[in-house]
Amino acid sequence: MKHLLTLLLSLSLSPAFSQTYNINVPQDYASASQAQAGDTVYIWAKEWGISRIFSHWTGDTSMLESPLEWRTRFIMPAHDVNLQSVTTNMPTGGVYPLVQENIMGRDRLKRVFSYFPSNNAPAGVCWFWHGTGGSASTWAGQEYEQHQFVKYFISKGWGVIITESDESTTNTDLNGDGALRYDYVVDSVASVDIANVRAIRDTFIHRGKMTWNTPQAAAGFSAGGAFSLIMAGLMQWHSALSNCNPGGPLVAENTLTPSKISMNLFDNHPDVGPMGNLDGYFNYQTLLNRGVCTDFEMLRPSPVYPQRFQRLPGISATVSNSIYNELIANGCINAIGFPVKNSNEITAAVIMNPANWPVALSLTGGQRQFILDQVDVMIAAHHFHSDFMAADFAFISDPCGTAVGIKDLRQEPAIRVLPNPVSDRLFLPENISELSVIDVYGRVVFSGRVVETLDVSMLKPGTYFIKTNIGNTRFVKI
């Protein structure tokens, strides 16, 4: 092991690896303008405003991890790289695309936001569900990341329906569970929230906006994610997506609806956290073992770039740069550019030392919330994100089908390592002879040949990923 590490170090110092190459993204953003071969480089599409949405990257896209995602990365080759983002017009241009109205549910009028293509022949219809304490407004534009996902569906010719739990409509804890969210009764008749869906669906069908045969899907964040899996399973819909909620084992053991579970590595919600992430992976495995089409994603941290905050209309490039510098000055970004404090920690820091935050405190409440939300996305805390919106849409629209540029987990099996968590030595399957160990920031901390076991005692405590030629997995070192 020591001999291998010495060899890798000597190679990294050799002249062959000292040359740097250019990263050309003239209208977009990159984590570096130059890099050595083998370095990890992040790129972000330039902000696209309210009338457009991100489509794809052009140029040297073969090396990109996800050519269809607005934020992606690549390993620097031994030559210059040229990339450029492409955006597309929204069908309604700069006009707000959603229609707001009240539609009768089972017991009361429900606030509904909707969009249907002008030909009333949507490729499918996706229902969007909010988290605990939220409302229909979060997806309808109140929350930036969620609204981008809605816009993406609209740009692809899908219909959109957004409503809310009955408890949110009435602002009353109807079932006494101490929170304003959904009725999780697994019964398409007894559940008031599913009964509301049936009533609203029927209204749009009778209006001619969709038909009984139109594919329907559900997507939700946090508590809304769990409800999406329940509802889509009971209604036998086309597909379902749960973001930042593992879903329940009962659903995983019974649903036949193709279901994707998307988690965040450092989810800090008390109902999720590390155990919730593991539960999500176990439920994914349950679906996989039952032969149900499924997918699993884990959002990892990404670097902060100075222009990040000008994605929100109204925040200028100058202000975005000033916010970035303020975060650095207050110890919220580490030496390699990654956030190290989540929104709760930053809020506490502002309260403790307001004089250190003149730029943040000069903004409106909505702008400050946007900044905190973006930090939580970048640190992979409990927050919906648009980082996988192309992959999520690909699954929802064509569950487990083949989509160019989208990772197909069916062909990338997870490997089993024991014990997990581990403190000293990791036991590996017999068919593993070479692997890489990658930390949460995407840095390769080990790469080489192994025989049955891997000594990880030299690694700092944390979460790591193993990548091999037969698949990928994640392990925790304590």
N, C-alpha and C positions, 0 to 999 in steps of 0.2 A: 504493500500500500504506500509506504513512504517513498519507495523508488518511483512509483507511478506519479505521485504528486510532484516529486522533484523533476521528473521528465516533463510534465505539463508546464511547470513553471519555467523551465529552460526554453521550451518551445515558445512560450509567450514573450520571451525577451529577445528572440532571434529576429534578425532584420526582416525576414519574410513576413512577419506579422506586425511590423512597426509602421507600415505604410497606411495612410488614411485615404479614404475615398469619399467623394461628395454625395450628399443627399439633396436632391433638387425637388422641392415641392413649392414652386413659386407662389401659388395662391393658397396654400394650405400650411400646416404646421407640423414640425418634426421635433423629436427630443434632442436632436443634434443636427448640425449642418455637415459634419464630417464624422466618420467612424472607421474603426479598423475592422477587417474581416473577422466575423464571429461575434461582433457586438450585437446586442439587442437594441433595436431602434423602434420607437413608437411614433405613429403618425396620426393626425387628427384632421378631419375635413374642416375647411373654413365654414364659419357660421352661415346658415342658409336663409334665415328670416322666416316670415310667416307665410309667404306665397310659394315656397319651394320646399323640397324634402331631399335628403341625401339619397343617391341611387347606387353608385359604385365607384371604384377606382379604375383609372386607366394608366397605361405605361408599363413599368416592370412589375406587373401584378403577380407573376408566377411564384414569387417568394413570400407574398403576403399571407399571414395566418388566416385572414378573413377578408377577401377582396370586396365583399358586399357590405361590410360594416364601416360606419363613419369613423370609428376609433379602432385601429388595429396595430399590428407590429410585424417585424420581420428580422431575420438574422442577416446582418450586413455581409454581402458577398465581396469578392475581391475585385470589384469594379464599381463605378459610379451608378447611382440609382435615380431614376426619374419617375415621379408619380404625380398624379393630379386627380382631384375629386370631381365627380360629375353629380350635379343635382338635377331634379326634374320639377316641372311646374305642378302645383296642386291643381286638381280639376276646377276648383273655384277661384284660382288665383289668390289674391290677397283678401278675399272675402271670407269671413268666418264660416267654416263649412257646416257647423252643426245647427239643427233646428231644435229649439227648446219648446216643450209643451207639457201639458198635464194629461195623462191617460189613465183611465180607470183600471185599477188592479183588482184584487180579490175583495178588499174591504174599503179601499179609499183611493183617491186620485194619487197617482205617482208622477213625480217629476222625471221627465225623460228627455235626453238629448239624442238626436239621431241624424244619420246621413245615409242617403241612398243615391246611387248614380242616377243621372237624368233619364236613362232608358228604363229605370225600374227593373233591371235585370242584373242584380249584383252577383259577382262570382261566388260570394258567400256572405254571411252576416256574422260578425263577431260582437259578443256582449262583453262589456268591461265592468269589473267589480272592484270597489274601493276597499281599503283597509279599515281596521277598527277605528271608530270615531270619525271616519271620513264621510264623503257624500258623493253624489254624481258629479259635482263640480270639479273634483280632483282630476278625473279623466277628461273633463270637458274644457280644460284650459287653465285651471287653478294651479296645477302642478306641471312644470315644464316637461320633465322626462316622460310622464305618462301621456301627455298630450302629443308628443312627438310620435309615440307608438300608434296612437289613434290616427294621426295624419298619415302614417306609413300605410295603414290598411286602406284608407281612403284613396291614396295615390295608386293602389294596386287594383282598384275597381271593386272593392268590398263595401258592403253596407256596415254601418256601425250603430249599435244601440247601447246607450249608457243610462242606467238608472241606479237606484240605491236600495239598501235594506229598508224594511219597514220600520225598524227601530231608528234609523237615521231620519226617515221622513217624519216620524212622530216625536223624535228626540226623547224617546222613552225606552227604558230597558224592559221590553215586553216579556222576556223569558227569565229575568232575574239572574243573569249570569255575571252582572257587574260591568258590562260593556255594551256599547252601541254597535252591533254588527248583525250577522245573519242568523236566521233560524236554520240550524244544521240538522234538523230532522231529516233522516234519509228516507223521504217519502214524497213523491212528486205531487201528492194531493194534500197531505197534512202540512207540509212546509209552506208558510205564507209567502216566503220570498220566491219559491219556485212557482207557486200559484200565480204570483204577480207576473212572472216571466211568461207563463202560458197566456195570460190575458193580454199582455202587451204584444206578444208575438201574433196572436190572433188578430189584433187590431191592425197591425201592419200588413198581414196577409189579406185581410178584407179590403184594405185600401189599395191593394195591388202593388205594394212596394216590394214584395217578395212572394214566393209560393211555398206550398207545403214541402216541396222538394229542394228548396234552397239549402245548401249546406250551412249549418250553424255551428258556431264555436264559442267557447268561453275563455276569457283571460282575466286574471285577477292578481292583485297585489296583497300580500300579507293575509289577513282574514278573508279577503276577497279571493285569494288564490285557492284556499281550502274550499270555499263555496263553489268556485268554478269547477273543480274536480267533481264535487258532489252533484251539482246540477247537470253538467254535461254527461256524467255517467248515467244518471237516472233518466235523462231525456234521450239517451242514446244518440248524442250529437256527433258531429264530424270529428271534433278534437277539443282539447282543453290545455290551458297553460296555467301553472301556479308559480308565481314569483315570490320569493321570500316566505314561503310556507311549505312545509314538507308534505302536507296533506295527511290524511289519517290512514292507518293500516287497513281499516275496514273497507275503505274505498279501493285501495290498491289491491286488496284480495278479491274484489268483486266486480269492479268496473270493466267494461269491454271497450270503452272509449279511448282512443289514442290520447295519451296524456304526457305532457312534458313538465318536468320539475326543474326550476331554475333557482339556485340559491346563491347567497353572497358569503364569501369566505369569513369575513369578520362581522357577520350579522350580530348586532348588540342588543336585539330585542329580547326581553326576558322570556318570551314564549318561543324563541327560536334558538339563537346562539349555536355553539358547536354541536350540541346534542340534536338540535333541530336539523342542522345540516346533515348529520349522520342519518337521522330518520328519513330525510328526503332521499338520500342515496339508497337506503334499505328499501323504501317504497318503490323507487325506480327499479331495483333489482327484482322485487316481487312482481312488478308488471312484466319485466323482461322474462322472468322464469315462467310466467303464465302465458307467454306468447302474445301479450298485448303490445302493440306498437308504442314505443316510449322513447324518451330522450332525457338527458340530464346535463345541466350546465352549472358551472361554479364560477361566479365573478371573482376575479382576483384584483388586488389594487393596481392602479395605473398612475403614472406620474401626473403632476400638476404642470400645466403649461400656461404662460402669462396671459394668453388670449382666451382662456377657457370661459371666463365670466361674461365676455361680450356676446356669447351665444344668446343671451336674453336681450331682446330689443330694449333700448333705453340705457344700457350700460356700454359706454364708449370704450375704445381700445385703451385710452389713457387711464380710465378708471379701473379697467380690468387689470392692467399692469400694476397699478397702485395697490389693488387688493392682493395681488400675488406677492408683491414685495412686503406688504403688511403681514401676511401669513408667514413668510420666511422670518421676518424680524421677531415674530412672537413664537418661534419654535414649532410651528405647525407643519413644516415641510422639512424633511431630512436632507442630508448632503447629496443624496442621489435623486432628489426631486420628488419623492413620494410623500403623501400626507401621512402624518403620524398622530393627529388628533382628530376625533370625530366631531360632529356638530355639537353634541352635548358638552364636550370638553372645551370647544372654542367659545360657546356661549358662556360657560363659567369663567373663562379667561377674560372675556370682555367685561363681565360684571365686576370682576376683581380689579381690573386695571383699565378702565375706560379710556384713560389718556393715551394708552398704547394703540388705540384703534380709531383714529380720527376719520379714516376713509370709510370704514365699515359703518360707523355711526352717522355719517353724512348721507347715507343711502335711505331709501324708503324701506318700510317694513317688508314689502314684497321682494325687493331686491336683496335684502339681507337674508331672507329665507331661501331665496334661490341660491345664494352663495353657500349657505350651510348644506342645502340639498346636494349641490355639486360636490362638496367635500365628502359627504357620505357616500356618494356614488364612487368617487375615486379611491376612497379607503375601503370600499366594499363592505360598508355597514348596512343597516336595515333600511334600504331605500330602493324603489323601482328605478331601473336604468334602461336606457335605449341602446346600450352597447351591443346587445345581441338581437336587435330588432329584425334584422334580415333573417337570421337563423330561426328566431321565434316565429316570424311570419311564414317561413318556409315549412316549418313543422305544422303549424295550424292549417295552412292552406293545402298542404300535401303531406300528411303525416308519414314520416319515415320514407318519403320518396327521395329521389335523387335531385339535389339542387346544386348547381355549379357554385363552388366557393364555400359551401356549407359543410362543416365537418359531419360525417356520418358515423355516429357512435356504434351503430350495428356492426361496422367493419373495424372497429377499434376497441376490442374487448378489454375490460379492466383486468389487471393481474392481481392476484391475491398474495399479500405479504403478511407475515406473522413475526412477532406480535405487533399490534397496532392499537394504541400507541407503543412506542419502543424507546428504550433508554440507552442500549448499547449495541446489540447485534440483531439485524433484520434477516429473517429467513425467507428465501426466495424460491419460486418454482424452479424445477429442474431445467426447464427450457429457456431460462434466462441466463445469458452468458455475458451480456454487455448492456449497460444502462447509463442514464444520466440522472442526477438528483438536482432538482431545481427548486429554489426558494420562492416565496410568494411574490417577490419582485421580478421574477423571471430570470434570475441569475443562476447559471450552472455552477453548483458548488462541488460537484464531483461528476466525472465522466470516465468510464473505463470498463475493463473486463472484471467479472466477478465469478466466483464459484460457490454457489448455493447460499452464501451469506454475505452480508454487507455490514461492515463496522461503521456505525453512525455516531459513536461516542464523541467524535471530534466536532460534531455539528452543534451549533447553539440550539437551545430549546425553541420549538416552533413547529409550523406546518410546512411540509415539503411535498414535492411531487416527483414521482418516478416516471421516466419516459424510456421506453424500450422499443425495439422493432416489432413487437407483437401487441403493444397496447400501452395504456397509461393508467396510473392510479395515484392515490394520495395517501400519505401516511403522516402521523403525528409523532414528533419526538418530545418526550417529557424529561 
